[in-house]
Amino acid sequence: MAAPSASAVPQDDIIARVRQAHGVNSCPFGHGSVGAGPFPGYVHGRHTEICPAGCTPDPKLDKYGRTDETPRQTLIREALEYQELYHRERGNSEETKTERIKAILAEIEETGTYTHTFDELQHGARVAWRNAPKCSNRKFWEELTLLDYRHADTPEAMYLACLDLLEQATLSCVTTANLIAFRPQTPGTSDGPRVWNTQLIRYTGDADDPVALKFFIHT
């Protein structure tokens, strides 16, 4: 007999199964198994004295996701694991978390993906900065400000968004990080927006600055 599809399994069962299978609750930080292989990508990944369980090397996890998962399964697992982390760190109630997870699963069932709230997106950006060992000034991670331009759908709108980012970065203090978010690529397509510049501000490319010369010639 074929295994039941995700749509045939009650949402509460999916939530419980993902938490149990991936040990979300075994990590004292609520981090689960999200990350890039062979390590989960969190600063305490190898430090057993800090995190004795839950965040250990996973041979099945590579930088594209688990090799024994379908893209849909990976999406659901990572979505639920992030919700565990997000609601834990934001101090939300179990009821709030469960209702949000149910809404996410319903949206994935209907559209094949789901949309983060502004606060989920901003907190995720802050956590990514906090947990990146090679990034500087991580002690200011909670001050990162996200500019949400997921609604920008034309080059002109993206241009104005970049100007807004530059203005906010110029007006803010030197330690404040500002991040802009455009809409994600639709699953299964190549329609996502793209900024071709490697930097928003730089000298015009010339023979003495060959790094961006090719880009400036074609623009």
C-alpha positions as CSV (number, residue, x, y, z in Angstrom):
1,M,0.0,0.0,0.0
2,A,1.3,3.4,-0.9
3,A,2.2,5.8,1.9
4,P,-0.3,8.6,2.4
5,S,0.4,12.0,0.9
6,A,1.0,15.0,3.0
7,S,-2.5,16.2,2.2
8,A,-4.0,13.0,3.5
9,V,-2.3,13.2,6.9
10,P,-3.8,15.5,9.6
11,Q,-1.8,18.6,10.2
12,D,-1.3,17.8,13.9
13,D,0.3,14.5,12.9
14,I,2.6,16.2,10.4
15,I,3.7,18.6,13.1
16,A,4.3,15.9,15.7
17,R,6.1,13.7,13.2
18,V,8.5,16.4,12.0
19,R,9.4,17.4,15.6
20,Q,10.0,13.8,16.6
21,A,11.9,12.7,13.5
22,H,14.3,15.7,13.5
23,G,14.7,16.2,17.2
24,V,13.6,19.8,17.3
25,N,12.9,19.6,21.0
26,S,16.3,17.9,21.8
27,C,18.2,21.2,21.2
28,P,18.1,23.5,24.1
29,F,18.2,26.4,21.7
30,G,15.3,25.0,19.6
31,H,17.5,24.9,16.5
32,G,16.6,21.5,15.1
33,S,18.5,20.3,12.0
34,V,18.3,23.3,9.7
35,G,21.6,24.2,8.2
36,A,24.3,23.3,5.6
37,G,26.0,19.9,5.7
38,P,27.7,18.2,7.2
39,F,27.1,20.5,10.1
40,P,23.9,22.3,11.0
41,G,25.4,25.8,10.6
42,Y,25.0,27.0,14.1
43,V,27.9,28.4,16.1
44,H,27.5,25.7,18.8
45,G,27.4,22.8,16.2
46,R,30.5,21.0,17.5
47,H,30.4,22.2,21.1
48,T,28.8,19.4,23.0
49,E,29.2,21.2,26.4
50,I,26.9,23.9,25.0
51,C,24.5,21.8,23.0
52,P,24.8,18.1,24.0
53,A,22.0,16.9,21.7
54,G,20.2,18.0,18.6
55,C,22.9,19.9,16.7
56,T,25.3,17.2,15.7
57,P,26.8,16.5,12.3
58,D,24.2,14.9,10.0
59,P,25.7,12.9,7.1
60,K,22.3,13.0,5.3
61,L,22.3,16.8,5.2
62,D,24.1,18.6,2.4
63,K,23.9,22.3,1.4
64,Y,20.8,21.6,-0.7
65,G,18.9,19.7,1.9
66,R,18.5,16.2,3.0
67,T,19.3,13.7,0.3
68,D,16.4,11.4,1.3
69,E,13.8,14.1,1.2
70,T,11.7,15.5,-1.6
71,P,11.8,19.3,-2.1
72,R,8.3,19.5,-0.5
73,Q,9.4,17.5,2.5
74,T,12.5,19.7,2.9
75,L,10.3,22.8,2.7
76,I,7.9,21.6,5.4
77,R,10.7,20.4,7.7
78,E,12.6,23.7,7.4
79,A,9.5,25.7,7.8
80,L,8.5,23.9,11.0
81,E,12.0,24.0,12.4
82,Y,12.2,27.7,11.9
83,Q,8.8,28.2,13.5
84,E,10.1,26.3,16.6
85,L,13.1,28.6,16.8
86,Y,11.2,31.8,16.0
87,H,8.4,31.4,18.5
88,R,10.8,30.2,21.2
89,E,13.0,33.2,20.8
90,R,10.1,35.6,20.5
91,G,8.5,34.3,23.6
92,N,5.2,33.4,21.9
93,S,2.7,31.0,23.3
94,E,2.3,27.3,22.2
95,E,-1.1,28.2,20.8
96,T,0.2,31.0,18.7
97,K,3.0,28.7,17.3
98,T,0.6,25.9,16.5
99,E,-1.9,28.1,14.7
100,R,0.9,29.7,12.6
101,I,2.2,26.2,11.7
102,K,-1.2,25.1,10.6
103,A,-1.6,28.2,8.5
104,I,1.8,27.5,6.9
105,L,1.0,23.9,6.1
106,A,-2.3,24.9,4.6
107,E,-0.6,27.5,2.4
108,I,2.0,25.0,1.2
109,E,-0.8,22.5,0.4
110,E,-2.6,25.2,-1.7
111,T,0.3,27.0,-3.4
112,G,3.4,24.8,-3.0
113,T,5.1,27.4,-0.8
114,Y,4.4,29.9,1.9
115,T,5.1,33.6,2.8
116,H,6.9,34.8,5.9
117,T,5.5,37.5,8.0
118,F,7.6,40.7,8.3
119,D,8.7,39.8,11.8
120,E,9.5,36.2,10.8
121,L,11.7,37.5,7.9
122,Q,13.4,40.2,10.0
123,H,14.1,37.8,12.9
124,G,15.4,35.2,10.4
125,A,17.8,37.7,9.0
126,R,19.0,38.7,12.5
127,V,19.5,35.0,13.4
128,A,21.5,34.4,10.2
129,W,23.8,37.2,11.1
130,R,24.1,36.1,14.7
131,N,24.9,32.5,13.8
132,A,27.5,33.3,11.0
133,P,30.9,32.9,12.7
134,K,32.8,34.8,9.9
135,C,30.5,37.9,10.0
136,S,31.7,40.9,12.0
137,N,29.8,43.0,14.6
138,R,27.5,40.1,15.4
139,K,26.9,41.5,18.9
140,F,24.6,44.0,17.2
141,W,22.5,41.3,15.6
142,E,19.3,42.5,17.3
143,E,19.6,45.9,15.8
144,L,19.5,44.8,12.2
145,T,16.7,46.6,10.3
146,L,14.9,44.9,7.4
147,L,13.4,46.9,4.6
148,D,10.6,44.8,3.2
149,Y,10.3,45.4,-0.6
150,R,8.8,42.1,-1.5
151,H,6.1,44.1,-3.3
152,A,8.6,45.7,-5.7
153,D,7.8,44.1,-9.1
154,T,9.5,46.4,-11.6
155,P,13.1,47.6,-12.1
156,E,12.0,51.1,-11.2
157,A,10.5,49.9,-7.9
158,M,13.7,48.0,-7.1
159,Y,15.8,51.1,-7.9
160,L,13.8,53.2,-5.5
161,A,14.1,50.5,-2.9
162,C,17.9,50.5,-3.3
163,L,17.9,54.3,-2.9
164,D,15.8,53.9,0.3
165,L,18.3,51.4,1.6
166,L,21.2,53.7,0.9
167,E,19.4,56.6,2.7
168,Q,18.6,54.5,5.7
169,A,22.2,53.2,5.9
170,T,23.6,56.7,5.6
171,L,21.3,58.2,8.3
172,S,21.8,55.3,10.8
173,C,24.7,54.9,13.1
174,V,27.8,53.1,12.0
175,T,27.0,49.9,13.8
176,T,23.5,49.5,12.5
177,A,23.0,46.9,9.7
178,N,20.3,47.5,7.1
179,L,19.0,44.7,4.9
180,I,16.6,44.9,2.0
181,A,14.4,42.0,1.0
182,F,12.9,41.5,-2.5
183,R,10.4,38.8,-3.3
184,P,11.7,35.3,-3.6
185,Q,11.8,33.3,-6.8
186,T,8.6,31.3,-7.5
187,P,9.3,27.6,-7.0
188,G,10.0,25.9,-10.3
189,T,10.6,29.1,-12.2
190,S,13.4,31.6,-12.8
191,D,11.3,34.7,-12.4
192,G,13.0,36.0,-9.2
193,P,14.3,39.6,-9.2
194,R,18.0,40.2,-9.4
195,V,20.4,43.0,-8.6
196,W,23.4,42.7,-10.9
197,N,25.7,45.1,-9.1
198,T,28.1,43.5,-6.7
199,Q,28.0,46.8,-4.7
200,L,25.4,49.6,-4.8
201,I,28.1,52.3,-4.6
202,R,31.6,52.1,-6.2
203,Y,33.9,54.0,-8.5
204,T,33.0,53.8,-12.2
205,G,34.9,51.0,-13.8
206,D,38.0,51.9,-15.8
207,A,41.3,50.4,-16.7
208,D,42.6,51.1,-13.2
209,D,39.6,49.4,-11.6
210,P,39.1,46.3,-13.8
211,V,36.9,44.3,-11.3
212,A,33.7,46.0,-12.5
213,L,34.8,47.1,-16.0
214,K,32.9,44.4,-17.8
215,F,29.7,45.3,-15.9
216,F,30.0,49.0,-16.7
217,I,30.7,48.4,-20.3
218,H,27.5,46.4,-20.7
219,T,25.4,49.0,-18.8
